[in-house]
Amino acid sequence: MIVVTGASGNVGQPLVQALVEAGEEVTAVARKPVELPGARFRQADLTEPDTLVPVLDGADALFLLTPPDFLAHGDLPAVLAVASRVERVVFLSSQGVATGRHPSHLEAAVKSSGLAWTILRPGNFASNALQWAATVRAERVVAAPFGDVALPAVDPRDIAEVAAVALCQDGHVGNHYTLTGPEPISPRQQAATIGDALGEPVRFVELSRTQARERMLTVMPEPVADVTLDILGAPTAVEQQVSPDVERVLGRPPRPFAEWMAGNTAAFR
């Protein structure tokens, strides 16, 4: 049995689907009830490790996705202690750990747990474009900072499919996989791609860093907002590179932003 935490999210849902389609027995875990065809749902909270005890009974593998408030309120060693009988764990981390932008202690806890681990380090998510959906629907406008700074945005389905392989197949234990899209794409280019998918122009409005920060602080802590803006505005050469790891694991190139957009057009209409 494979346990998927964060099952209601944009990586968790396609991961559950991929595992179910592969014939795996899947337990989907989230804080709030969610219906995922073919999977058994169990409600639990990683910030309360005891809630995972019944969920992990009989599990062979664990996909571990920590919620946004975990850095402030979570205890990953306690979670991993509960998961001590699981054969392997796939941990969703961040490319920012490798580049020194994000703290590394969660990865360190996974590596020192004694479990067979694989660590996924995605960069910028293509699905971050959903933050623009409301203004695109209302005004056909995308507003973002650093309009011409490009990063290779990764489709969450690619992250999910890499995770499914690492959970189900041998040969991935002890590996770090950096997951990116196939080419860098800027916010201005993303706006144009959204317009192409909708069949009508979408205007791009460039925000200042201060304006963008004010908006971000409504949904994320101040340190996270500042680091995110640093990456978006002044990415390192490594952060702008296309990683070979999606193709290395899946045997095909990563999906471009236009393909992600084609599958999510309804959110922007």
C-alpha positions as CSV (number, residue, x, y, z in Angstrom):
1,M,0.0,0.0,0.0
2,I,1.2,3.5,-0.9
3,V,0.3,6.5,1.3
4,V,0.1,9.9,-0.3
5,T,0.1,12.9,2.0
6,G,-1.1,16.3,0.6
7,A,-3.5,14.3,-1.6
8,S,-5.8,17.2,-2.2
9,G,-3.0,19.4,-3.8
10,N,-1.9,19.9,-7.3
11,V,0.8,17.2,-7.0
12,G,-1.1,14.9,-4.7
13,Q,-4.2,14.5,-6.9
14,P,-2.4,13.5,-10.2
15,L,0.0,11.3,-8.1
16,V,-3.0,9.4,-6.6
17,Q,-4.5,9.0,-10.1
18,A,-1.2,7.7,-11.6
19,L,-0.8,5.2,-8.8
20,V,-4.4,4.0,-9.1
21,E,-4.0,3.6,-12.9
22,A,-0.8,1.6,-12.2
23,G,-2.9,-0.8,-10.1
24,E,-1.5,0.2,-6.7
25,E,-3.4,0.2,-3.5
26,V,-3.5,3.9,-2.4
27,T,-4.4,5.7,0.8
28,A,-4.9,9.4,0.1
29,V,-4.3,11.6,3.2
30,A,-5.3,15.3,3.7
31,R,-6.5,17.6,6.4
32,K,-9.9,17.9,4.8
33,P,-12.0,15.3,3.1
34,V,-11.4,14.8,-0.6
35,E,-12.8,12.3,-3.0
36,L,-10.2,10.7,-5.3
37,P,-11.5,7.8,-7.4
38,G,-9.9,4.5,-6.7
39,A,-8.2,5.6,-3.5
40,R,-9.1,5.2,0.2
41,F,-9.2,8.5,2.0
42,R,-8.0,9.0,5.5
43,Q,-8.0,12.4,7.3
44,A,-4.7,13.2,9.1
45,D,-2.5,16.2,9.8
46,L,1.3,16.0,9.6
47,T,1.6,18.6,12.3
48,E,0.0,16.0,14.6
49,P,2.1,12.9,13.9
50,D,-0.1,10.6,16.1
51,T,-2.9,11.1,13.5
52,L,-0.7,9.2,11.0
53,V,-0.4,6.0,13.1
54,P,-3.5,4.3,11.9
55,V,-3.0,5.6,8.3
56,L,0.5,4.1,8.0
57,D,-0.4,0.7,9.3
58,G,0.5,-1.8,6.6
59,A,2.0,0.8,4.3
60,D,4.9,0.0,2.0
61,A,5.8,3.4,0.7
62,L,5.1,7.1,1.6
63,F,4.9,10.2,-0.4
64,L,5.6,13.0,2.0
65,L,4.4,16.6,1.2
66,T,4.6,19.0,4.1
67,P,2.0,21.7,4.4
68,P,2.9,25.5,4.3
69,D,2.7,25.8,8.0
70,F,4.9,22.9,8.7
71,L,8.1,24.9,9.1
72,A,6.6,26.8,12.0
73,H,4.5,24.0,13.6
74,G,5.8,20.7,12.3
75,D,8.2,18.0,13.7
76,L,9.5,16.0,10.7
77,P,11.6,13.5,12.8
78,A,8.4,12.7,14.7
79,V,6.5,12.1,11.5
80,L,9.4,9.9,10.2
81,A,9.4,7.9,13.4
82,V,5.8,7.1,12.9
83,A,6.7,6.0,9.4
84,S,9.6,3.9,10.5
85,R,8.2,0.6,9.1
86,V,7.6,2.0,5.6
87,E,10.1,0.6,3.1
88,R,10.6,3.8,1.2
89,V,9.7,7.5,1.3
90,V,9.6,10.0,-1.5
91,F,9.9,13.6,-0.1
92,L,8.8,16.7,-2.0
93,S,11.4,19.3,-1.3
94,S,12.4,22.4,-3.4
95,Q,15.1,23.3,-5.8
96,G,15.7,26.2,-3.4
97,V,17.3,23.8,-0.9
98,A,20.1,22.9,-3.5
99,T,20.6,26.6,-4.3
100,G,20.7,27.7,-0.7
101,R,17.5,29.7,-0.9
102,H,15.5,27.5,1.4
103,P,16.4,25.7,4.7
104,S,17.8,22.2,4.4
105,H,16.8,20.7,7.8
106,L,13.7,18.9,6.4
107,E,15.8,17.1,3.8
108,A,18.4,16.4,6.5
109,A,15.8,14.8,8.7
110,V,14.6,12.5,5.8
111,K,18.2,11.5,5.0
112,S,19.0,10.7,8.7
113,S,15.7,8.8,9.3
114,G,17.1,5.4,8.3
115,L,14.4,5.0,5.6
116,A,15.1,4.4,2.0
117,W,14.6,7.9,0.5
118,T,14.2,9.8,-2.7
119,I,14.1,13.6,-2.7
120,L,12.3,15.6,-5.4
121,R,13.3,19.2,-5.9
122,P,10.9,21.0,-8.2
123,G,11.5,24.6,-9.3
124,N,8.8,27.1,-10.3
125,F,5.4,25.4,-10.7
126,A,3.4,26.0,-13.9
127,S,0.3,25.9,-11.7
128,N,1.5,29.1,-10.0
129,A,-0.2,30.7,-13.0
130,L,-3.6,30.0,-11.3
131,Q,-2.9,33.0,-9.1
132,W,-3.8,35.1,-12.2
133,A,-7.0,33.2,-13.0
134,A,-9.4,35.7,-11.4
135,T,-8.0,38.7,-13.1
136,V,-7.8,36.9,-16.5
137,R,-11.5,35.9,-16.1
138,A,-12.5,39.4,-15.1
139,E,-10.2,41.7,-17.1
140,R,-8.0,39.5,-19.4
141,V,-5.0,40.8,-17.4
142,V,-2.0,39.1,-15.9
143,A,-0.2,41.3,-13.3
144,A,3.2,40.1,-12.0
145,P,6.6,41.4,-11.2
146,F,9.8,40.8,-13.2
147,G,7.9,40.4,-16.5
148,D,10.9,39.4,-18.6
149,V,12.7,37.1,-16.2
150,A,12.3,33.5,-17.3
151,L,12.3,30.3,-15.3
152,P,11.5,26.8,-16.5
153,A,8.1,26.1,-15.0
154,V,7.4,22.5,-14.2
155,D,4.0,20.8,-14.7
156,P,2.8,19.3,-11.4
157,R,1.8,16.2,-13.4
158,D,5.5,15.6,-14.2
159,I,6.3,15.9,-10.5
160,A,3.6,13.4,-9.7
161,E,4.7,11.0,-12.4
162,V,8.3,11.1,-11.2
163,A,7.1,10.5,-7.7
164,A,5.0,7.5,-8.8
165,V,8.1,5.9,-10.5
166,A,10.2,6.5,-7.4
167,L,7.5,5.0,-5.1
168,C,6.9,1.9,-7.2
169,Q,10.2,1.1,-8.9
170,D,13.7,0.2,-7.7
171,G,16.7,2.2,-8.6
172,H,15.8,5.6,-7.2
173,V,16.7,5.3,-3.6
174,G,19.3,7.9,-2.5
175,N,18.7,10.1,-5.5
176,H,17.9,13.8,-5.6
177,Y,15.9,14.8,-8.7
178,T,15.6,18.5,-9.8
179,L,12.4,18.9,-11.7
180,T,11.8,21.7,-14.2
181,G,9.9,22.4,-17.4
182,P,11.5,22.1,-20.8
183,E,12.4,25.8,-21.3
184,P,12.5,29.0,-19.4
185,I,9.4,31.1,-19.7
186,S,8.7,34.6,-18.4
187,P,5.5,36.0,-16.9
188,R,5.0,38.1,-20.0
189,Q,5.3,34.9,-22.2
190,Q,3.0,33.0,-19.9
191,A,0.4,35.8,-20.3
192,A,0.7,35.4,-24.1
193,T,0.3,31.6,-23.8
194,I,-2.8,32.0,-21.7
195,G,-4.2,34.3,-24.3
196,D,-3.4,31.8,-27.1
197,A,-5.2,29.1,-25.2
198,L,-8.3,31.4,-24.7
199,G,-8.3,32.6,-28.2
200,E,-8.1,36.3,-27.2
201,P,-5.4,38.7,-26.0
202,V,-4.4,38.8,-22.4
203,R,-2.7,42.0,-21.3
204,F,0.4,41.9,-19.1
205,V,0.9,44.5,-16.3
206,E,4.2,44.6,-14.6
207,L,4.1,45.0,-10.8
208,S,6.9,46.5,-8.7
209,R,8.5,44.3,-6.2
210,T,6.8,46.3,-3.4
211,Q,3.3,45.8,-5.0
212,A,4.0,42.1,-5.5
213,R,5.2,41.7,-2.0
214,E,2.1,43.3,-0.6
215,R,0.0,40.8,-2.5
216,M,2.1,37.8,-1.5
217,L,1.9,38.7,2.2
218,T,-1.8,38.0,2.1
219,V,-1.1,34.3,1.4
220,M,2.4,33.5,2.7
221,P,4.7,34.4,5.6
222,E,7.1,37.3,5.1
223,P,10.3,35.3,4.8
224,V,8.8,33.0,2.1
225,A,7.5,36.0,0.2
226,D,10.9,37.7,0.2
227,V,12.8,34.5,-0.9
228,T,10.2,33.9,-3.6
229,L,10.7,37.4,-4.9
230,D,14.5,37.0,-4.9
231,I,14.2,33.9,-7.0
232,L,11.7,35.5,-9.4
233,G,13.6,38.7,-9.8
234,A,17.2,37.5,-9.7
235,P,17.4,33.8,-10.3
236,T,20.8,32.1,-10.4
237,A,22.1,30.4,-13.5
238,V,21.2,27.1,-12.0
239,E,17.7,28.2,-11.3
240,Q,17.2,29.1,-14.9
241,Q,18.7,25.9,-16.2
242,V,16.5,23.1,-17.6
243,S,17.2,19.9,-15.6
244,P,17.4,16.6,-17.4
245,D,15.9,14.7,-14.5
246,V,12.2,14.5,-15.7
247,E,13.3,13.0,-19.0
248,R,15.9,10.8,-17.2
249,V,13.2,9.2,-15.0
250,L,10.2,9.2,-17.3
251,G,11.9,8.7,-20.7
252,R,10.2,11.7,-22.3
253,P,10.7,15.5,-22.1
254,P,8.9,17.5,-19.5
255,R,5.6,19.1,-20.5
256,P,5.7,22.7,-21.7
257,F,3.7,25.5,-20.1
258,A,1.4,25.6,-23.1
259,E,0.4,21.9,-22.4
260,W,-0.3,22.7,-18.8
261,M,-2.4,25.7,-19.9
262,A,-4.4,23.6,-22.4
263,G,-5.5,21.3,-19.6
264,N,-6.5,24.2,-17.3
265,T,-8.1,26.6,-19.7
266,A,-11.5,26.4,-17.9
267,A,-10.0,28.1,-14.8
268,F,-9.2,31.2,-16.9
269,R,-12.4,31.5,-18.9
